[in-house]
Amino acid sequence: MENTFLYLSSCSTCVRIIKELGIQDAPFLQDVKERMVTAAQLAFLYAHTNSFEQLINKRGRVYAQLKREGSDFSEVIYKKLLVQEYSCLKRPILIWNNKVYLGNAKTTVVEMKTALDG
């Protein structure tokens, strides 16, 4: 899989992490609002997590609304959300040298920095 940093440009946490990592002008940045996650990227992420649920941003508005409505969630529903709604993707996600770094936890950001610095 191609090295990629999946993020949302309107997410202040993503912007802060991009600055921390020093990758503001990197060619591998992918704003998921402008360029949705591809089927290949989603399949790659699923292969590394074995769960679409782990890829879901459970703090997002769309997810919260569906939960309030009493929706039943399954892997099929999670995959559908990820394909149809960019805001449902947990972010940021760094795909680097075929490894996946998922989320914005401090330890994950440190791991991202270490991976990028090689």
GUDOMI-969865 format. One record per atom (N, C-alpha, C): atom name; residue number from 0; residue in three letters; x, y, z. Coordinates in pm, 1 decimal, decimal comma. Each point is the difference from the previous one (the first is absolute). Layout:
BEGIN
<name = CA resi = NUM resn = ALA px = X py = Y pz = Z> .
...
This chain:
BEGIN
<name = N resi = 0 resn = MET px = 84,9 py = -118,1 pz = 0,0> .
<name = CA resi = 0 resn = MET px = -84,9 py = 118,1 pz = 0,0> .
<name = C resi = 0 resn = MET px = 89,0 py = 123,8 pz = 0,0> .
<name = N resi = 1 resn = GLU px = -43,3 py = 98,7 pz = -73,5> .
<name = CA resi = 1 resn = GLU px = 72,3 py = 126,5 pz = -10,1> .
<name = C resi = 1 resn = GLU px = -2,7 py = 73,8 pz = 134,3> .
<name = N resi = 2 resn = ASN px = 112,6 py = 62,3 pz = 35,6> .
<name = CA resi = 2 resn = ASN px = 6,6 py = 78,8 pz = 123,5> .
<name = C resi = 2 resn = ASN px = -100,0 py = 114,6 pz = -8,7> .
<name = N resi = 3 resn = THR px = -84,4 py = 11,6 pz = 103,6> .
<name = CA resi = 3 resn = THR px = -107,8 py = 98,1 pz = -0,3> .
<name = C resi = 3 resn = THR px = -28,7 py = 46,0 pz = 141,5> .
<name = N resi = 4 resn = PHE px = -37,0 py = 126,5 pz = 14,3> .
<name = CA resi = 4 resn = PHE px = -47,0 py = 53,0 pz = 127,2> .
<name = C resi = 4 resn = PHE px = -142,3 py = 46,5 pz = -22,8> .
<name = N resi = 5 resn = LEU px = -97,1 py = -74,5 pz = 53,2> .
<name = CA resi = 5 resn = LEU px = -140,9 py = 32,5 pz = -14,8> .
<name = C resi = 5 resn = LEU px = -41,7 py = 92,5 pz = 113,6> .
<name = N resi = 6 resn = TYR px = -60,1 py = 111,9 pz = -34,7> .
<name = CA resi = 6 resn = TYR px = -39,3 py = 98,6 pz = 100,9> .
<name = C resi = 6 resn = TYR px = -118,3 py = 80,2 pz = -51,3> .
<name = N resi = 7 resn = LEU px = -53,4 py = 84,1 pz = 86,0> .
<name = CA resi = 7 resn = LEU px = -107,8 py = 90,4 pz = -37,7> .
<name = C resi = 7 resn = LEU px = 48,6 py = 142,0 pz = 24,7> .
<name = N resi = 8 resn = SER px = 0,6 py = 81,8 pz = -103,6> .
<name = CA resi = 8 resn = SER px = 56,6 py = 135,3 pz = 9,8> .
<name = C resi = 8 resn = SER px = -75,5 py = 89,4 pz = 98,2> .
<name = N resi = 9 resn = SER px = -126,6 py = -28,9 pz = 24,4> .
<name = CA resi = 9 resn = SER px = -76,8 py = 81,3 pz = 94,3> .
<name = C resi = 9 resn = SER px = 11,6 py = -49,5 pz = 144,1> .
<name = N resi = 10 resn = CYS px = 78,9 py = -103,3 pz = 21,6> .
<name = CA resi = 10 resn = CYS px = 20,9 py = -56,4 pz = 133,5> .
<name = C resi = 10 resn = CYS px = 124,3 py = 64,3 pz = 61,8> .
<name = N resi = 11 resn = SER px = -19,2 py = 77,5 pz = 105,3> .
<name = CA resi = 11 resn = SER px = 113,1 py = 70,8 pz = 61,8> .
<name = C resi = 11 resn = SER px = 103,3 py = -96,8 pz = 57,5> .
<name = N resi = 12 resn = THR px = -43,0 py = -114,7 pz = 47,1> .
<name = CA resi = 12 resn = THR px = 94,6 py = -99,3 pz = 52,3> .
<name = C resi = 12 resn = THR px = 87,6 py = -52,8 pz = -112,0> .
<name = N resi = 13 resn = CYS px = -58,5 py = -29,6 pz = -115,3> .
<name = CA resi = 13 resn = CYS px = 77,9 py = -47,2 pz = -114,7> .
<name = C resi = 13 resn = CYS px = 101,9 py = 105,4 pz = -43,6> .
<name = N resi = 14 resn = VAL px = -43,6 py = 125,0 pz = -6,4> .
<name = CA resi = 14 resn = VAL px = 89,7 py = 109,9 pz = -41,0> .
<name = C resi = 14 resn = VAL px = 115,1 py = 13,0 pz = 98,8> .
<name = N resi = 15 resn = ARG px = -30,4 py = -10,2 pz = 129,3> .
<name = CA resi = 15 resn = ARG px = 104,4 py = 8,7 pz = 103,3> .
<name = C resi = 15 resn = ARG px = 99,8 py = -114,8 pz = -15,0> .
<name = N resi = 16 resn = ILE px = -48,7 py = -120,4 pz = -24,0> .
<name = CA resi = 16 resn = ILE px = 88,6 py = -116,2 pz = -13,9> .
<name = C resi = 16 resn = ILE px = 85,9 py = 12,3 pz = -125,0> .
<name = N resi = 17 resn = ILE px = -55,7 py = 49,5 pz = -107,9> .
<name = CA resi = 17 resn = ILE px = 78,1 py = 21,7 pz = -122,5> .
<name = C resi = 17 resn = ILE px = 115,7 py = 94,9 pz = 28,2> .
<name = N resi = 18 resn = LYS px = -26,0 py = 105,9 pz = 75,4> .
<name = CA resi = 18 resn = LYS px = 106,1 py = 95,3 pz = 36,4> .
<name = C resi = 18 resn = LYS px = 103,3 py = -66,5 pz = 89,6> .
<name = N resi = 19 resn = GLU px = -46,5 py = -78,1 pz = 98,7> .
<name = CA resi = 19 resn = GLU px = 92,0 py = -71,2 pz = 89,4> .
<name = C resi = 19 resn = GLU px = 92,5 py = -91,9 pz = -77,8> .
<name = N resi = 20 resn = LEU px = -55,6 py = -66,4 pz = -100,1> .
<name = CA resi = 20 resn = LEU px = 77,7 py = -94,1 pz = -79,7> .
<name = C resi = 20 resn = LEU px = 86,0 py = 71,1 pz = -104,7> .
<name = N resi = 21 resn = GLY px = -28,7 py = 127,3 pz = -25,3> .
<name = CA resi = 21 resn = GLY px = 76,3 py = 77,1 pz = -97,6> .
<name = C resi = 21 resn = GLY px = -25,3 py = -43,0 pz = -143,4> .
<name = N resi = 22 resn = ILE px = -123,2 py = -36,3 pz = -30,2> .
<name = CA resi = 22 resn = ILE px = -31,4 py = -49,9 pz = -134,6> .
<name = C resi = 22 resn = ILE px = -101,9 py = 88,6 pz = -72,8> .
<name = N resi = 23 resn = GLN px = -2,7 py = 128,2 pz = 33,0> .
<name = CA resi = 23 resn = GLN px = -99,3 py = 91,5 pz = -56,6> .
<name = C resi = 23 resn = GLN px = -3,3 py = -0,6 pz = -152,2> .
<name = N resi = 24 resn = ASP px = 113,1 py = -12,8 pz = -64,1> .
<name = CA resi = 24 resn = ASP px = 6,1 py = 4,9 pz = -146,1> .
<name = C resi = 24 resn = ASP px = 29,4 py = -135,3 pz = -62,6> .
<name = N resi = 25 resn = ALA px = -17,4 py = -106,7 pz = 75,5> .
<name = CA resi = 25 resn = ALA px = 32,9 py = -133,6 pz = -49,2> .
<name = C resi = 25 resn = ALA px = -93,7 py = -41,7 pz = -113,2> .
<name = N resi = 26 resn = PRO px = 53,6 py = -65,4 pz = -100,9> .
<name = CA resi = 26 resn = PRO px = -82,5 py = -42,7 pz = -113,7> .
<name = C resi = 26 resn = PRO px = -94,7 py = -115,7 pz = 33,3> .
<name = N resi = 27 resn = PHE px = 19,6 py = -64,2 pz = 114,2> .
<name = CA resi = 27 resn = PHE px = -81,5 py = -117,0 pz = 34,5> .
<name = C resi = 27 resn = PHE px = -120,2 py = 34,2 pz = 88,4> .
<name = N resi = 28 resn = LEU px = -27,5 py = 130,0 pz = 21,4> .
<name = CA resi = 28 resn = LEU px = -117,3 py = 41,1 pz = 76,8> .
<name = C resi = 28 resn = LEU px = -126,8 py = -21,6 pz = -83,1> .
<name = N resi = 29 resn = GLN px = -102,6 py = -55,0 pz = 62,1> .
<name = CA resi = 29 resn = GLN px = -127,5 py = -21,1 pz = -67,6> .
<name = C resi = 29 resn = GLN px = -113,0 py = 48,9 pz = 89,7> .
<name = N resi = 30 resn = ASP px = -58,0 py = 112,4 pz = -37,6> .
<name = CA resi = 30 resn = ASP px = -115,7 py = 53,8 pz = 71,5> .
<name = C resi = 30 resn = ASP px = -120,9 py = -83,1 pz = -42,6> .
<name = N resi = 31 resn = VAL px = -57,4 py = -75,7 pz = 93,9> .
<name = CA resi = 31 resn = VAL px = -107,7 py = -92,9 pz = -34,3> .
<name = C resi = 31 resn = VAL px = -128,9 py = 70,8 pz = -41,0> .
<name = N resi = 32 resn = LYS px = -9,9 py = 128,2 pz = 27,6> .
<name = CA resi = 32 resn = LYS px = -117,9 py = 75,2 pz = -45,1> .
<name = C resi = 32 resn = LYS px = 9,6 py = 28,1 pz = -149,7> .
<name = N resi = 33 resn = GLU px = 121,1 py = 25,1 pz = -46,2> .
<name = CA resi = 33 resn = GLU px = 21,1 py = 29,9 pz = -142,4> .
<name = C resi = 33 resn = GLU px = 22,6 py = -126,7 pz = -82,4> .
<name = N resi = 34 resn = ARG px = 64,6 py = -98,5 pz = 59,6> .
<name = CA resi = 34 resn = ARG px = 29,5 py = -126,7 pz = -68,4> .
<name = C resi = 34 resn = ARG px = -34,7 py = -113,8 pz = 95,1> .
<name = N resi = 35 resn = MET px = -117,6 py = -56,1 pz = -18,4> .
<name = CA resi = 35 resn = MET px = -47,3 py = -106,9 pz = 87,7> .
<name = C resi = 35 resn = MET px = 99,7 py = -116,0 pz = 2,9> .
<name = N resi = 36 resn = VAL px = -8,8 py = -76,8 pz = 104,7> .
<name = CA resi = 36 resn = VAL px = 81,1 py = -119,5 pz = 12,0> .
<name = C resi = 36 resn = VAL px = -38,0 py = -94,3 pz = -113,3> .
<name = N resi = 37 resn = THR px = 98,8 py = -57,1 pz = -65,6> .
<name = CA resi = 37 resn = THR px = -27,4 py = -90,4 pz = -111,8> .
<name = C resi = 37 resn = THR px = -35,6 py = -138,7 pz = 51,5> .
<name = N resi = 38 resn = ALA px = -57,0 py = -79,2 pz = -86,7> .
<name = CA resi = 38 resn = ALA px = -34,4 py = -138,2 pz = 36,3> .
<name = C resi = 38 resn = ALA px = 126,0 py = -77,7 pz = 36,4> .
<name = N resi = 39 resn = ALA px = 109,1 py = 24,7 pz = -72,8> .
<name = CA resi = 39 resn = ALA px = 126,6 py = -68,5 pz = 28,3> .
<name = C resi = 39 resn = ALA px = 53,5 py = 41,1 pz = 137,6> .
<name = N resi = 40 resn = GLN px = -6,4 py = 128,6 pz = 30,9> .
<name = CA resi = 40 resn = GLN px = 45,9 py = 46,4 pz = 131,2> .
<name = C resi = 40 resn = GLN px = -85,1 py = -61,0 pz = 111,6> .
<name = N resi = 41 resn = LEU px = -130,0 py = -2,9 pz = -20,5> .
<name = CA resi = 41 resn = LEU px = -89,9 py = -56,2 pz = 100,0> .
<name = C resi = 41 resn = LEU px = 27,8 py = -148,8 pz = 21,2> .
<name = N resi = 42 resn = ALA px = 22,8 py = -71,5 pz = -108,7> .
<name = CA resi = 42 resn = ALA px = 32,1 py = -142,6 pz = 9,8> .
<name = C resi = 42 resn = ALA px = 131,9 py = -20,3 pz = 74,4> .
<name = N resi = 43 resn = PHE px = 98,2 py = 85,0 pz = -27,8> .
<name = CA resi = 43 resn = PHE px = 129,6 py = -8,1 pz = 67,6> .
<name = C resi = 43 resn = PHE px = -15,9 py = 26,1 pz = 149,4> .
<name = N resi = 44 resn = LEU px = -75,1 py = 103,7 pz = 35,0> .
<name = CA resi = 44 resn = LEU px = -22,9 py = 32,6 pz = 140,4> .
<name = C resi = 44 resn = LEU px = -74,3 py = -112,7 pz = 71,1> .
<name = N resi = 45 resn = TYR px = -98,5 py = -57,3 pz = -68,2> .
<name = CA resi = 45 resn = TYR px = -74,2 py = -111,7 pz = 58,2> .
<name = C resi = 45 resn = TYR px = 92,6 py = -119,5 pz = 24,1> .
<name = N resi = 46 resn = ALA px = 88,5 py = -25,6 pz = -93,5> .
<name = CA resi = 46 resn = ALA px = 94,0 py = -112,5 pz = 14,6> .
<name = C resi = 46 resn = ALA px = 89,9 py = 17,5 pz = 122,0> .
<name = N resi = 47 resn = HIS px = 27,5 py = 124,4 pz = 36,7> .
<name = CA resi = 47 resn = HIS px = 86,7 py = 26,2 pz = 116,0> .
<name = C resi = 47 resn = HIS px = -76,5 py = 8,1 pz = 132,0> .
<name = N resi = 48 resn = THR px = -129,2 py = 30,2 pz = -5,3> .
<name = CA resi = 48 resn = THR px = -76,7 py = 12,7 pz = 124,3> .
<name = C resi = 48 resn = THR px = -97,1 py = -116,7 pz = 20,3> .
<name = N resi = 49 resn = ASN px = -33,6 py = -69,2 pz = -107,5> .
<name = CA resi = 49 resn = ASN px = -99,9 py = -107,7 pz = 1,5> .
<name = C resi = 49 resn = ASN px = -135,5 py = 47,8 pz = 51,2> .
<name = N resi = 50 resn = SER px = -25,2 py = 129,8 pz = -16,2> .
<name = CA resi = 50 resn = SER px = -126,4 py = 54,9 pz = 49,4> .
<name = C resi = 50 resn = SER px = -25,7 py = 136,5 pz = -62,8> .
<name = N resi = 51 resn = PHE px = -117,2 py = 15,6 pz = -59,0> .
<name = CA resi = 51 resn = PHE px = -38,3 py = 132,3 pz = -48,9> .
<name = C resi = 51 resn = PHE px = -37,6 py = 89,4 pz = 118,4> .
<name = N resi = 52 resn = GLU px = -47,3 py = -60,5 pz = 107,0> .
<name = CA resi = 52 resn = GLU px = -37,8 py = 77,3 pz = 118,3> .
<name = C resi = 52 resn = GLU px = 118,4 py = 78,7 pz = 55,8> .
<name = N resi = 53 resn = GLN px = 120,2 py = -58,8 pz = -3,2> .
<name = CA resi = 53 resn = GLN px = 118,5 py = 70,9 pz = 49,7> .
<name = C resi = 53 resn = GLN px = 34,4 py = 121,4 pz = -85,0> .
<name = N resi = 54 resn = LEU px = -51,4 py = 5,3 pz = -121,1> .
<name = CA resi = 54 resn = LEU px = 28,2 py = 111,2 pz = -90,9> .
<name = C resi = 54 resn = LEU px = -104,0 py = 111,7 pz = 10,4> .
<name = N resi = 55 resn = ILE px = -100,1 py = -19,8 pz = 83,5> .
<name = CA resi = 55 resn = ILE px = -109,9 py = 96,6 pz = 12,9> .
<name = C resi = 55 resn = ILE px = 32,0 py = 106,0 pz = 104,5> .
<name = N resi = 56 resn = ASN px = -28,9 py = 125,1 pz = -36,2> .
<name = CA resi = 56 resn = ASN px = 8,9 py = 112,2 pz = 93,6> .
<name = C resi = 56 resn = ASN px = -130,9 py = 4,2 pz = 77,4> .
<name = N resi = 57 resn = LYS px = 2,9 py = -49,4 pz = 121,9> .
<name = CA resi = 57 resn = LYS px = -122,7 py = -8,9 pz = 78,7> .
<name = C resi = 57 resn = LYS px = -37,7 py = 132,2 pz = 66,6> .
<name = N resi = 58 resn = ARG px = 79,0 py = 102,8 pz = -22,3> .
<name = CA resi = 58 resn = ARG px = -33,0 py = 133,3 pz = 51,7> .
<name = C resi = 58 resn = ARG px = -65,3 py = 86,9 pz = -106,3> .
<name = N resi = 59 resn = GLY px = -9,7 py = -51,6 pz = -120,4> .
<name = CA resi = 59 resn = GLY px = -55,0 py = 76,8 pz = -111,7> .
<name = C resi = 59 resn = GLY px = -150,3 py = 16,4 pz = 7,6> .
<name = N resi = 60 resn = ARG px = -48,4 py = 102,1 pz = -66,6> .
<name = CA resi = 60 resn = ARG px = -142,6 py = 32,7 pz = 1,8> .
<name = C resi = 60 resn = ARG px = -85,8 py = -107,2 pz = -64,6> .
<name = N resi = 61 resn = VAL px = 45,7 py = -52,2 pz = -113,6> .
<name = CA resi = 61 resn = VAL px = -79,3 py = -99,5 pz = -72,0> .
<name = C resi = 61 resn = VAL px = -17,3 py = -124,6 pz = 85,7> .
<name = N resi = 62 resn = TYR px = 108,5 py = -48,5 pz = 57,5> .
<name = CA resi = 62 resn = TYR px = -6,3 py = -117,9 pz = 86,2> .
<name = C resi = 62 resn = TYR px = -90,2 py = 26,8 pz = 120,9> .
<name = N resi = 63 resn = ALA px = 17,5 py = 115,0 pz = 62,7> .
<name = CA resi = 63 resn = ALA px = -80,1 py = 34,9 pz = 117,5> .
<name = C resi = 63 resn = ALA px = -148,4 py = 5,3 pz = -34,0> .
<name = N resi = 64 resn = GLN px = -33,6 py = 56,1 pz = -114,8> .
<name = CA resi = 64 resn = GLN px = -139,9 py = 7,7 pz = -42,9> .
<name = C resi = 64 resn = GLN px = -58,2 py = -139,5 pz = -20,7> .
<name = N resi = 65 resn = LEU px = 75,0 py = -87,5 pz = -65,8> .
<name = CA resi = 65 resn = LEU px = -48,0 py = -135,6 pz = -22,8> .
<name = C resi = 65 resn = LEU px = -18,3 py = -75,1 pz = 131,5> .
<name = N resi = 66 resn = LYS px = 89,7 py = 24,9 pz = 93,2> .
<name = CA resi = 66 resn = LYS px = -10,1 py = -65,5 pz = 130,8> .
<name = C resi = 66 resn = LYS px = -125,1 py = 49,4 pz = 74,4> .
<name = N resi = 67 resn = ARG px = -25,6 py = 130,7 pz = -6,1> .
<name = CA resi = 67 resn = ARG px = -120,2 py = 56,1 pz = 63,5> .
<name = C resi = 67 resn = ARG px = -127,8 py = -59,0 pz = -59,9> .
<name = N resi = 68 resn = GLU px = 4,5 py = -26,5 pz = -130,6> .
<name = CA resi = 68 resn = GLU px = -116,0 py = -56,6 pz = -68,8> .
<name = C resi = 68 resn = GLU px = -17,2 py = -148,6 pz = 30,1> .
<name = N resi = 69 resn = GLY px = 95,8 py = -57,2 pz = 71,8> .
<name = CA resi = 69 resn = GLY px = -9,7 py = -140,7 pz = 37,9> .
<name = C resi = 69 resn = GLY px = 44,9 py = -97,5 pz = -106,6> .
<name = N resi = 70 resn = SER px = 85,2 py = 45,2 pz = -91,3> .
<name = CA resi = 70 resn = SER px = 48,9 py = -87,5 pz = -106,6> .
<name = C resi = 70 resn = SER px = 77,6 py = -117,3 pz = 57,4> .
<name = N resi = 71 resn = ASP px = -16,3 py = -114,5 pz = -64,7> .
<name = CA resi = 71 resn = ASP px = 80,1 py = -117,3 pz = 34,2> .
<name = C resi = 71 resn = ASP px = 125,1 py = 4,7 pz = -85,6> .
<name = N resi = 72 resn = PHE px = 114,6 py = -12,2 pz = 63,4> .
<name = CA resi = 72 resn = PHE px = 125,9 py = 8,3 pz = -72,7> .
<name = C resi = 72 resn = PHE px = 58,9 py = -139,0 pz = -20,3> .
<name = N resi = 73 resn = SER px = 52,1 py = -21,2 pz = -119,5> .
<name = CA resi = 73 resn = SER px = 68,6 py = -124,0 pz = -34,9> .
<name = C resi = 73 resn = SER px = 118,4 py = 39,1 pz = -87,4> .
<name = N resi = 74 resn = GLU px = 84,6 py = -96,1 pz = -29,1> .
<name = CA resi = 74 resn = GLU px = 114,5 py = 28,6 pz = -86,6> .
<name = C resi = 74 resn = GLU px = -45,7 py = 51,5 pz = -136,7> .
<name = N resi = 75 resn = VAL px = -112,0 py = -50,2 pz = -48,2> .
<name = CA resi = 75 resn = VAL px = -54,6 py = 44,8 pz = -129,2> .
<name = C resi = 75 resn = VAL px = -40,4 py = 147,1 pz = 8,2> .
<name = N resi = 76 resn = ILE px = -65,1 py = 38,3 pz = 107,7> .
<name = CA resi = 76 resn = ILE px = -42,6 py = 139,2 pz = 19,3> .
<name = C resi = 76 resn = ILE px = 122,3 py = 90,0 pz = 15,4> .
<name = N resi = 77 resn = TYR px = 98,7 py = -44,5 pz = 78,1> .
<name = CA resi = 77 resn = TYR px = 122,0 py = 79,3 pz = 17,8> .
<name = C resi = 77 resn = TYR px = 69,6 py = 22,8 pz = -133,7> .
<name = N resi = 78 resn = LYS px = 10,4 py = -104,2 pz = -81,0> .
<name = CA resi = 78 resn = LYS px = 64,6 py = 14,2 pz = -131,0> .
<name = C resi = 78 resn = LYS px = -77,9 py = 98,6 pz = -87,4> .
<name = N resi = 79 resn = LYS px = -131,4 py = -10,5 pz = 2,0> .
<name = CA resi = 79 resn = LYS px = -83,8 py = 90,5 pz = -79,2> .
<name = C resi = 79 resn = LYS px = 22,3 py = 145,0 pz = 43,4> .
<name = N resi = 80 resn = LEU px = 7,2 py = 23,9 pz = 131,3> .
<name = CA resi = 80 resn = LEU px = 26,5 py = 135,1 pz = 50,7> .
<name = C resi = 80 resn = LEU px = 134,3 py = 51,9 pz = -48,1> .
<name = N resi = 81 resn = LEU px = 101,3 py = -84,6 pz = 3,7> .
<name = CA resi = 81 resn = LEU px = 134,5 py = 41,0 pz = -41,1> .
<name = C resi = 81 resn = LEU px = 6,2 py = 33,6 pz = -148,6> .
<name = N resi = 82 resn = VAL px = -75,1 py = -71,4 pz = -79,8> .
<name = CA resi = 82 resn = VAL px = -1,6 py = 22,8 pz = -144,3> .
<name = C resi = 82 resn = VAL px = -79,2 py = 126,6 pz = -35,2> .
<name = N resi = 83 resn = GLN px = -109,3 py = 24,7 pz = 73,9> .
<name = CA resi = 83 resn = GLN px = -90,5 py = 108,4 pz = -36,9> .
<name = C resi = 83 resn = GLN px = 27,6 py = 132,4 pz = 69,1> .
<name = N resi = 84 resn = GLU px = 57,2 py = -1,5 pz = 119,6> .
<name = CA resi = 84 resn = GLU px = 10,5 py = 122,4 pz = 79,4> .
<name = C resi = 84 resn = GLU px = 142,9 py = 18,9 pz = 51,0> .
<name = N resi = 85 resn = TYR px = 69,9 py = 98,2 pz = -56,5> .
<name = CA resi = 85 resn = TYR px = 139,6 py = 23,5 pz = 35,5> .
<name = C resi = 85 resn = TYR px = 20,0 py = 28,0 pz = 148,7> .
<name = N resi = 86 resn = SER px = -96,6 py = 62,7 pz = 64,6> .
<name = CA resi = 86 resn = SER px = 15,7 py = 38,5 pz = 140,4> .
<name = C resi = 86 resn = SER px = -5,6 py = -119,1 pz = 95,2> .
<name = N resi = 87 resn = CYS px = -39,8 py = -115,2 pz = -50,0> .
<name = CA resi = 87 resn = CYS px = -7,9 py = -119,5 pz = 85,5> .
<name = C resi = 87 resn = CYS px = 134,3 py = -69,4 pz = 17,3> .
<name = N resi = 88 resn = LEU px = 98,8 py = 38,4 pz = -77,5> .
<name = CA resi = 88 resn = LEU px = 131,6 py = -62,2 pz = 10,7> .
<name = C resi = 88 resn = LEU px = 75,2 py = 54,8 pz = 120,6> .
<name = N resi = 89 resn = LYS px = 49,4 py = -91,4 pz = 83,7> .
<name = CA resi = 89 resn = LYS px = 84,6 py = 41,5 pz = 112,5> .
<name = C resi = 89 resn = LYS px = 126,3 py = 61,0 pz = -60,7> .
<name = N resi = 90 resn = ARG px = 47,8 py = 105,6 pz = 60,2> .
<name = CA resi = 90 resn = ARG px = 115,0 py = 68,9 pz = -58,6> .
<name = C resi = 90 resn = ARG px = 86,7 py = 62,5 pz = 106,9> .
<name = N resi = 91 resn = PRO px = 121,2 py = 31,0 pz = -34,9> .
<name = CA resi = 91 resn = PRO px = 64,8 py = -28,8 pz = -127,3> .
<name = C resi = 91 resn = PRO px = 43,8 py = -146,2 pz = -8,0> .
<name = N resi = 92 resn = ILE px = 32,3 py = -40,3 pz = -121,6> .
<name = CA resi = 92 resn = ILE px = 54,3 py = -133,3 pz = -24,4> .
<name = C resi = 92 resn = ILE px = 124,7 py = 16,8 pz = -84,9> .
<name = N resi = 93 resn = LEU px = 109,1 py = -56,1 pz = 47,0> .
<name = CA resi = 93 resn = LEU px = 123,4 py = -1,6 pz = -77,3> .
<name = C resi = 93 resn = LEU px = 22,6 py = -141,8 pz = -49,5> .
<name = N resi = 94 resn = ILE px = 11,6 py = -14,5 pz = -131,0> .
<name = CA resi = 94 resn = ILE px = 41,0 py = -126,4 pz = -60,5> .
<name = C resi = 94 resn = ILE px = 143,6 py = 23,8 pz = -44,9> .
<name = N resi = 95 resn = TRP px = 92,5 py = -68,0 pz = 64,5> .
<name = CA resi = 95 resn = TRP px = 141,3 py = 25,1 pz = -27,5> .
<name = C resi = 95 resn = TRP px = 75,1 py = -132,1 pz = -4,9> .
<name = N resi = 96 resn = ASN px = 62,8 py = -26,9 pz = -112,8> .
<name = CA resi = 96 resn = ASN px = 74,9 py = -125,1 pz = -19,6> .
<name = C resi = 96 resn = ASN px = -85,6 py = -121,1 pz = 37,8> .
<name = N resi = 97 resn = ASN px = -123,8 py = 1,4 pz = -46,5> .
<name = CA resi = 97 resn = ASN px = -96,5 py = -108,2 pz = 19,6> .
<name = C resi = 97 resn = ASN px = -37,5 py = -25,6 pz = 146,1> .
<name = N resi = 98 resn = LYS px = 17,5 py = 99,9 pz = 84,6> .
<name = CA resi = 98 resn = LYS px = -47,9 py = -5,7 pz = 137,6> .
<name = C resi = 98 resn = LYS px = -104,8 py = 108,7 pz = 17,5> .
<name = N resi = 99 resn = VAL px = -91,7 py = -22,9 pz = 93,5> .
<name = CA resi = 99 resn = VAL px = -110,4 py = 93,5 pz = 22,3> .
<name = C resi = 99 resn = VAL px = 10,6 py = 58,4 pz = 140,3> .
<name = N resi = 100 resn = TYR px = -7,9 py = 133,1 pz = 6,9> .
<name = CA resi = 100 resn = TYR px = -3,0 py = 73,3 pz = 126,6> .
<name = C resi = 100 resn = TYR px = -133,4 py = 73,3 pz = 2,4> .
<name = N resi = 101 resn = LEU px = -84,8 py = -37,5 pz = 93,8> .
<name = CA resi = 101 resn = LEU px = -139,1 py = 41,6 pz = -1,6> .
<name = C resi = 101 resn = LEU px = -36,1 py = 82,8 pz = 122,8> .
<name = N resi = 102 resn = GLY px = -49,7 py = 121,7 pz = -22,6> .
<name = CA resi = 102 resn = GLY px = -51,1 py = 81,0 pz = 109,0> .
<name = C resi = 102 resn = GLY px = 94,3 py = 109,1 pz = 45,4> .
<name = N resi = 103 resn = ASN px = -44,4 py = 71,8 pz = 104,3> .
<name = CA resi = 103 resn = ASN px = 73,2 py = 117,8 pz = 43,9> .
<name = C resi = 103 resn = ASN px = 53,5 py = -11,2 pz = 143,0> .
<name = N resi = 104 resn = ALA px = 7,8 py = -121,2 pz = 53,1> .
<name = CA resi = 104 resn = ALA px = 56,4 py = -18,2 pz = 133,6> .
<name = C resi = 104 resn = ALA px = 146,4 py = 43,5 pz = -0,4> .
<name = N resi = 105 resn = LYS px = 46,3 py = 52,7 pz = 111,7> .
<name = CA resi = 105 resn = LYS px = 138,3 py = 49,1 pz = 8,5> .
<name = C resi = 105 resn = LYS px = 100,0 py = -107,5 pz = -40,2> .
<name = N resi = 106 resn = THR px = -20,7 py = -122,4 pz = 46,4> .
<name = CA resi = 106 resn = THR px = 93,7 py = -108,5 pz = -33,5> .
<name = C resi = 106 resn = THR px = -1,2 py = -29,6 pz = -149,7> .
<name = N resi = 107 resn = THR px = -117,5 py = 8,4 pz = -60,0> .
<name = CA resi = 107 resn = THR px = -10,6 py = -23,9 pz = -144,5> .
<name = C resi = 107 resn = THR px = 72,5 py = 108,8 pz = -77,5> .
<name = N resi = 108 resn = VAL px = -13,4 py = 124,7 pz = 42,5> .
<name = CA resi = 108 resn = VAL px = 68,1 py = 111,2 pz = -67,4> .
<name = C resi = 108 resn = VAL px = 152,1 py = -16,6 pz = 11,7> .
<name = N resi = 109 resn = VAL px = 47,1 py = -44,5 pz = 115,3> .
<name = CA resi = 109 resn = VAL px = 143,6 py = -26,0 pz = 18,3> .
<name = C resi = 109 resn = VAL px = 44,7 py = -111,5 pz = -94,8> .
<name = N resi = 110 resn = GLU px = -81,1 py = -104,9 pz = -12,3> .
<name = CA resi = 110 resn = GLU px = 31,6 py = -109,3 pz = -92,5> .
<name = C resi = 110 resn = GLU px = 3,1 py = 50,1 pz = -144,1> .
<name = N resi = 111 resn = MET px = -93,0 py = 88,9 pz = -35,0> .
<name = CA resi = 111 resn = MET px = -1,7 py = 59,4 pz = -134,3> .
<name = C resi = 111 resn = MET px = 128,9 py = 74,9 pz = -26,3> .
<name = N resi = 112 resn = LYS px = 39,1 py = 82,5 pz = 96,1> .
<name = CA resi = 112 resn = LYS px = 122,1 py = 81,2 pz = -13,2> .
<name = C resi = 112 resn = LYS px = 121,0 py = -91,0 pz = -17,9> .
<name = N resi = 113 resn = THR px = 8,1 py = -105,4 pz = 80,6> .
<name = CA resi = 113 resn = THR px = 111,4 py = -94,4 pz = -8,8> .
<name = C resi = 113 resn = THR px = 3,3 py = -66,9 pz = -137,1> .
<name = N resi = 114 resn = ALA px = -116,2 py = -40,4 pz = -49,2> .
<name = CA resi = 114 resn = ALA px = -6,9 py = -64,8 pz = -131,5> .
<name = C resi = 114 resn = ALA px = 43,0 py = 96,0 pz = -110,6> .
<name = N resi = 115 resn = LEU px = -47,3 py = 124,0 pz = 5,2> .
<name = CA resi = 115 resn = LEU px = 33,3 py = 98,3 pz = -102,3> .
<name = C resi = 115 resn = LEU px = 148,2 py = 37,9 pz = 1,0> .
<name = N resi = 116 resn = ASP px = 59,4 py = 3,9 pz = 120,7> .
<name = CA resi = 116 resn = ASP px = 140,7 py = 34,9 pz = 11,0> .
<name = C resi = 116 resn = ASP px = 91,0 py = -114,5 pz = -39,2> .
<name = N resi = 117 resn = GLY px = -59,1 py = -118,0 pz = -11,4> .
<name = CA resi = 117 resn = GLY px = 71,8 py = -117,7 pz = -48,5> .
<name = C resi = 117 resn = GLY px = 107,9 py = -46,7 pz = 88,2> .
